[in-house]
Amino acid sequence: MKRNSSEDLSFCILWSPLHPITLMLPFIGHTGISDSRGVMHDFQGSYYVYSGKNGMAFGPPTRYLKIDIGDLPGGAERWDAAIEEANQVYKERIHNICCDNCHSHVCNALNRMPLDKHGIRKWDMVKLCFLVFFKGRFISVGGFLCQFLPFFILVSVVLLVKGFA
């Protein structure tokens, strides 16, 4: 899915599907965070944090949640510094799919700011997951289909098979 080059993804939490897990649980995916210039940062695996504009570990983001930093002490400089601090921490971490992963990396950055948004002061993986699921916006219709179409096809097949059994 090609990202619209005019889309402003600065100061965002980013999300992309993590297939085949997203196929069965559409609220589970891969997260990243963008800095004040729209550069994406995501913990892609043990000892590796990607920083760039060419997508994330599992493709380009399909959802984003823009964060208003108007009341963040230090503004954009603090936002960027917190992301860089989290990047440095995660460049020395082993990736663990359940406990220390891309969501943890984003939460680490958000907890360094400090940022009190959407009623969250202490960020964690579960809060981040459901916040992006319920409040995040899709970058395009294709992003919506990429997240939900496989799940709906799977549910339809199961219901059809069950109906014939």
Backbone bond lengths (Angstrom), bond angles and torsions (degrees), N, CA, C in turn:
res aa  C-N    CA-C-N  psi(-1)  N-CA   C-N-CA  omega(-1)  CA-C   N-CA-C  phi
1 M - - - 1.433 - - 1.520 108.36 -
2 K 1.305 116.36 122.95 1.456 120.92 -178.28 1.519 109.19 -82.22
3 R 1.318 114.51 132.32 1.459 120.43 178.24 1.518 109.18 -79.32
4 N 1.322 115.61 136.74 1.444 121.36 175.45 1.530 107.43 -66.35
5 S 1.315 117.50 118.86 1.463 120.79 -174.75 1.524 112.09 -64.00
6 S 1.330 118.32 -19.28 1.460 120.17 179.53 1.534 111.37 -87.08
7 E 1.313 118.05 -8.26 1.463 122.34 179.68 1.528 109.65 -66.81
8 D 1.330 116.71 123.16 1.457 121.16 179.44 1.520 108.99 -88.44
9 L 1.311 115.70 107.85 1.462 120.32 179.93 1.527 111.96 -107.30
10 S 1.325 117.42 23.22 1.462 119.52 175.86 1.531 108.73 -73.84
11 F 1.340 115.53 149.07 1.473 122.92 178.36 1.534 111.58 56.18
12 C 1.322 116.83 46.52 1.465 120.87 -177.38 1.522 111.91 -126.96
13 I 1.313 113.78 150.16 1.458 121.56 163.15 1.523 104.26 -90.98
14 L 1.313 116.82 131.09 1.458 122.17 -174.40 1.526 110.32 -111.76
15 W 1.328 116.14 152.44 1.460 121.14 -178.06 1.526 109.33 -142.34
16 S 1.318 116.14 141.49 1.469 121.06 171.79 1.527 108.55 -140.84
17 P 1.336 117.53 153.43 1.458 120.45 179.97 1.525 111.50 -63.21
18 L 1.301 115.23 149.16 1.458 123.21 177.95 1.535 106.46 -121.97
19 H 1.326 114.44 75.89 1.468 119.07 -177.75 1.521 109.64 -74.39
20 P 1.315 119.67 140.33 1.458 128.81 13.78 1.532 114.31 -91.85
21 I 1.331 118.72 -0.85 1.467 119.88 -177.63 1.523 111.01 -63.02
22 T 1.349 117.76 -43.77 1.461 121.39 -179.82 1.525 111.29 -62.40
23 L 1.324 117.18 -27.47 1.464 121.69 177.42 1.525 110.83 -57.12
24 M 1.336 116.50 -41.68 1.472 120.72 -176.98 1.528 112.51 -94.53
25 L 1.326 117.32 -31.43 1.466 122.91 -178.72 1.529 108.14 -130.36
26 P 1.343 118.21 88.15 1.464 120.59 -170.81 1.529 115.55 -65.91
27 F 1.312 117.76 -6.72 1.466 119.23 176.73 1.523 111.89 -90.55
28 I 1.348 117.25 -6.13 1.463 121.55 179.22 1.525 108.74 -96.77
29 G 1.329 116.13 131.00 1.451 120.72 179.27 1.513 111.13 -161.60
30 H 1.305 115.42 -167.82 1.466 123.07 -178.94 1.521 108.49 -102.85
31 T 1.336 116.80 136.26 1.465 119.98 -179.30 1.523 111.88 -117.90
32 G 1.298 113.25 156.13 1.450 122.60 173.86 1.514 107.91 -148.34
33 I 1.312 116.09 -179.58 1.459 121.27 179.70 1.518 107.70 -140.19
34 S 1.319 116.72 143.35 1.461 119.71 -179.68 1.524 110.38 -109.62
35 D 1.311 114.95 147.70 1.462 119.52 -179.09 1.525 110.41 -88.22
36 S 1.323 116.77 -169.36 1.461 121.59 -176.01 1.531 112.89 -67.57
37 R 1.329 117.66 -17.33 1.464 122.02 178.66 1.526 112.12 -98.37
38 G 1.329 117.58 1.40 1.462 121.27 -178.86 1.513 113.24 83.87
39 V 1.345 117.55 10.47 1.460 121.37 177.46 1.526 108.10 -76.18
40 M 1.332 116.08 130.22 1.466 121.81 -178.89 1.523 110.42 -84.30
41 H 1.335 115.40 142.38 1.461 122.44 176.77 1.522 106.95 -131.38
42 D 1.334 117.21 124.78 1.467 119.37 177.38 1.519 110.46 -146.93
43 F 1.319 114.15 141.91 1.466 122.87 177.63 1.516 106.61 -79.46
44 Q 1.342 116.35 106.39 1.456 120.79 -172.05 1.512 114.03 -95.40
45 G 1.296 117.13 -16.06 1.458 120.11 -178.56 1.511 108.84 170.60
46 S 1.299 115.71 175.02 1.457 120.64 -177.30 1.520 111.78 -48.71
47 Y 1.312 115.29 125.28 1.469 124.38 175.64 1.528 114.61 64.46
48 Y 1.335 117.76 18.50 1.463 118.80 -177.66 1.524 111.87 -137.46
49 V 1.323 115.53 119.81 1.462 123.05 173.06 1.518 106.84 -118.48
50 Y 1.324 116.04 121.36 1.464 121.34 178.33 1.521 109.30 -84.87
51 S 1.313 116.31 140.00 1.465 122.76 172.60 1.518 107.35 -134.15
52 G 1.324 116.54 118.18 1.458 120.39 -179.90 1.513 111.57 175.06
53 K 1.316 116.40 -174.01 1.469 121.56 -178.24 1.522 112.46 -112.68
54 N 1.327 117.34 9.88 1.462 120.38 -175.29 1.522 113.40 -101.18
55 G 1.295 118.68 32.87 1.454 120.98 177.52 1.516 112.18 97.52
56 M 1.317 114.14 -176.16 1.453 120.92 -178.21 1.530 108.30 -119.18
57 A 1.311 116.85 -170.70 1.471 122.06 -173.54 1.530 112.94 -55.92
58 F 1.318 118.03 -36.98 1.465 121.03 -175.26 1.521 111.60 -115.12
59 G 1.309 115.97 30.53 1.453 121.17 178.05 1.511 111.80 109.01
60 P 1.315 115.72 -178.79 1.469 119.52 -179.35 1.525 110.72 -67.50
61 P 1.321 117.01 154.49 1.461 118.11 177.29 1.526 110.69 -63.80
62 T 1.321 115.11 144.72 1.466 119.94 176.71 1.533 110.97 -110.06
63 R 1.345 115.81 -15.63 1.471 121.56 178.21 1.520 108.84 -136.05
64 Y 1.321 114.38 157.61 1.456 119.57 175.89 1.528 109.39 -150.02
65 L 1.312 114.45 154.46 1.456 121.01 173.31 1.518 106.76 -128.67
66 K 1.326 116.19 108.04 1.463 122.28 -179.28 1.527 108.49 -72.77
67 I 1.326 116.30 132.48 1.458 121.71 179.85 1.525 108.77 -107.99
68 D 1.317 115.66 125.69 1.463 121.28 176.49 1.523 108.01 -78.40
69 I 1.320 116.82 117.67 1.468 119.86 -178.19 1.527 111.65 -102.19
70 G 1.319 117.14 16.24 1.462 121.79 -177.33 1.513 114.44 -54.21
71 D 1.331 117.32 -34.44 1.467 119.90 -179.05 1.532 112.75 -106.09
72 L 1.338 116.86 15.51 1.459 121.01 178.12 1.528 109.24 -81.69
73 P 1.336 117.45 118.53 1.470 118.58 176.73 1.526 110.16 -58.59
74 G 1.320 116.59 126.33 1.462 120.80 -178.51 1.512 113.11 92.69
75 G 1.332 117.18 -11.79 1.457 122.41 175.01 1.519 114.87 53.94
76 A 1.328 115.99 -136.51 1.465 122.52 -175.81 1.527 112.06 -61.80
77 E 1.318 117.02 -35.31 1.476 119.18 179.00 1.521 110.93 -62.92
78 R 1.338 117.11 -41.91 1.470 120.38 179.54 1.523 110.53 -68.24
79 W 1.338 116.83 -41.01 1.464 122.03 177.99 1.528 110.17 -56.31
80 D 1.338 115.66 -51.67 1.471 120.42 -178.76 1.527 111.85 -64.90
81 A 1.336 116.99 -40.78 1.466 120.52 -179.87 1.526 110.87 -63.61
82 A 1.343 117.04 -40.71 1.468 120.99 -179.94 1.528 110.67 -64.34
83 I 1.323 117.05 -39.67 1.468 120.50 177.60 1.528 109.62 -64.35
84 E 1.319 117.44 -45.04 1.468 120.77 -179.68 1.532 110.68 -63.95
85 E 1.339 117.36 -38.90 1.468 120.61 177.12 1.534 110.56 -62.54
86 A 1.322 116.68 -44.86 1.472 120.49 177.72 1.526 110.54 -63.65
87 N 1.334 117.39 -39.64 1.468 120.73 177.44 1.528 110.40 -58.57
88 Q 1.320 116.78 -45.10 1.470 120.35 -178.79 1.530 111.07 -63.80
89 V 1.328 117.32 -39.55 1.472 121.18 177.53 1.528 109.99 -62.43
90 Y 1.329 116.49 -46.64 1.466 120.16 -174.40 1.521 113.74 -78.55
91 K 1.303 118.37 -12.97 1.471 120.80 172.11 1.530 110.82 -72.02
92 E 1.330 116.39 -8.96 1.465 121.36 178.32 1.528 111.90 -116.32
93 R 1.331 117.12 13.92 1.460 121.22 -177.20 1.518 111.65 -111.02
94 I 1.338 113.76 149.51 1.466 121.01 172.64 1.522 107.23 -88.18
95 H 1.321 116.28 132.14 1.465 121.29 179.44 1.521 109.76 -72.74
96 N 1.305 116.75 133.25 1.456 123.45 175.47 1.521 105.96 -130.42
97 I 1.300 118.08 117.92 1.461 122.84 -172.81 1.532 113.16 -55.62
98 C 1.333 117.80 -30.54 1.464 120.60 -176.11 1.530 114.77 -98.04
99 C 1.326 117.53 -31.56 1.472 118.61 -168.25 1.528 115.35 -119.87
100 D 1.284 119.87 -29.39 1.457 122.20 -177.29 1.515 107.97 -140.66
101 N 1.327 114.90 88.85 1.459 120.29 -168.55 1.530 111.11 -136.85
102 C 1.309 116.53 -161.04 1.464 121.77 -177.95 1.532 111.58 -60.59
103 H 1.326 117.52 -36.90 1.465 120.60 177.44 1.524 110.41 -64.08
104 S 1.326 116.64 -41.07 1.466 121.57 179.08 1.523 110.60 -62.40
105 H 1.320 116.68 -39.89 1.464 121.96 178.69 1.525 110.50 -60.53
106 V 1.332 117.29 -48.13 1.463 121.41 179.77 1.532 109.95 -63.27
107 C 1.321 117.35 -44.87 1.471 121.01 179.02 1.522 111.23 -61.81
108 N 1.319 117.06 -38.68 1.458 121.14 178.19 1.529 109.68 -59.11
109 A 1.319 116.97 -44.94 1.468 120.82 178.45 1.530 110.86 -63.95
110 L 1.325 117.54 -46.42 1.470 121.01 -178.44 1.528 111.91 -64.35
111 N 1.313 117.52 -36.74 1.466 121.17 179.69 1.524 112.22 -72.04
112 R 1.306 118.24 -17.28 1.463 121.97 179.52 1.523 112.00 -84.89
113 M 1.297 119.92 -7.67 1.464 120.70 -169.66 1.535 115.63 -77.71
114 P 1.212 131.88 -43.31 1.461 130.76 -25.19 1.527 109.80 -73.32
115 L 1.292 115.60 150.34 1.454 120.54 -173.41 1.521 109.37 -132.65
116 D 1.300 116.44 125.47 1.460 122.87 178.44 1.529 107.06 -115.89
117 K 1.319 116.01 93.63 1.467 121.65 -177.65 1.519 110.02 -132.31
118 H 1.317 115.24 146.50 1.467 122.40 177.54 1.534 110.55 56.26
119 G 1.330 116.68 31.48 1.458 120.65 179.26 1.522 113.73 75.95
120 I 1.329 117.15 11.65 1.468 120.59 -178.54 1.526 109.33 -113.03
121 R 1.293 115.74 124.23 1.466 121.08 175.43 1.528 110.58 -107.52
122 K 1.341 116.41 -39.06 1.466 122.35 178.43 1.525 106.54 -109.20
123 W 1.317 116.38 108.20 1.455 122.23 -174.92 1.518 111.06 -82.85
124 D 1.346 116.81 139.90 1.461 122.10 173.24 1.530 108.78 -144.04
125 M 1.329 115.91 172.21 1.467 121.26 -174.25 1.524 113.18 -58.99
126 V 1.306 117.50 -42.54 1.474 120.76 -176.37 1.524 110.45 -68.31
127 K 1.329 117.02 -46.59 1.470 120.30 178.70 1.531 110.42 -60.22
128 L 1.326 116.14 -43.90 1.454 120.86 -179.98 1.527 111.12 -62.47
129 C 1.320 116.61 -45.36 1.464 122.08 -179.36 1.529 111.10 -56.45
130 F 1.324 116.22 -51.91 1.464 119.11 -175.58 1.528 112.62 -76.19
131 L 1.329 117.71 -29.89 1.458 119.62 175.84 1.526 110.46 -62.83
132 V 1.323 117.24 -47.88 1.466 120.09 179.54 1.531 110.26 -66.10
133 F 1.343 117.46 -38.57 1.462 120.32 -179.92 1.534 111.29 -62.10
134 F 1.334 117.16 -44.35 1.464 119.91 -175.18 1.517 114.56 -91.53
135 K 1.324 118.61 -25.22 1.468 120.28 -176.08 1.529 113.92 -113.77
136 G 1.334 116.80 -16.86 1.463 119.45 -178.31 1.518 112.01 -66.85
137 R 1.313 115.31 151.64 1.464 121.44 178.69 1.519 109.00 -104.78
138 F 1.302 116.50 148.90 1.458 121.16 176.49 1.521 109.24 -82.99
139 I 1.318 116.14 140.45 1.459 120.83 178.06 1.521 110.14 -70.89
140 S 1.337 116.42 -31.54 1.463 120.72 -179.53 1.527 109.35 -157.97
141 V 1.325 116.07 171.66 1.463 121.42 174.02 1.529 109.19 -61.77
142 G 1.318 116.31 -36.29 1.463 120.82 177.21 1.518 111.94 -60.01
143 G 1.325 116.88 -35.74 1.464 120.98 177.01 1.515 111.43 -64.47
144 F 1.327 117.00 -40.89 1.459 121.72 176.76 1.525 110.29 -62.40
145 L 1.339 115.65 -47.23 1.467 119.85 -179.21 1.527 111.53 -64.17
146 C 1.318 116.63 -38.63 1.467 120.73 179.84 1.531 111.24 -62.91
147 Q 1.328 116.34 -33.79 1.463 120.06 -179.67 1.523 112.03 -81.07
148 F 1.332 118.20 -43.65 1.460 120.04 -168.99 1.526 115.99 -106.40
149 L 1.327 119.25 -26.76 1.461 120.13 -176.57 1.527 113.14 -59.20
150 P 1.336 119.58 -46.68 1.474 118.24 178.56 1.538 112.51 -59.79
151 F 1.319 117.16 -38.48 1.462 121.28 178.41 1.530 110.80 -63.59
152 F 1.332 116.52 -45.92 1.468 119.72 179.90 1.523 111.37 -65.56
153 I 1.316 118.27 -36.34 1.468 120.99 176.30 1.526 110.07 -64.48
154 L 1.332 116.79 -45.14 1.465 121.09 178.41 1.531 111.18 -60.05
155 V 1.313 117.33 -46.79 1.470 121.02 179.33 1.526 110.23 -62.79
156 S 1.328 117.51 -41.38 1.471 121.24 179.23 1.525 111.38 -62.61
157 V 1.333 116.93 -43.83 1.470 120.82 179.18 1.526 110.05 -62.84
158 V 1.330 117.10 -44.40 1.470 120.63 179.50 1.516 110.44 -61.51
159 L 1.336 117.45 -43.65 1.471 120.74 179.23 1.523 111.75 -66.36
160 L 1.327 116.73 -38.06 1.471 119.72 177.33 1.526 110.75 -65.82
161 V 1.310 117.31 -46.41 1.459 121.17 -179.94 1.523 110.12 -63.16
162 K 1.321 116.24 -41.52 1.466 120.12 179.11 1.521 110.96 -65.24
163 G 1.341 116.23 -35.16 1.452 120.73 178.56 1.512 112.89 -67.25
164 F 1.312 117.98 -29.92 1.456 122.26 179.77 1.526 112.82 -88.89
165 A 1.315 116.79 -10.06 1.478 119.49 -178.25 1.503 112.63 -81.38
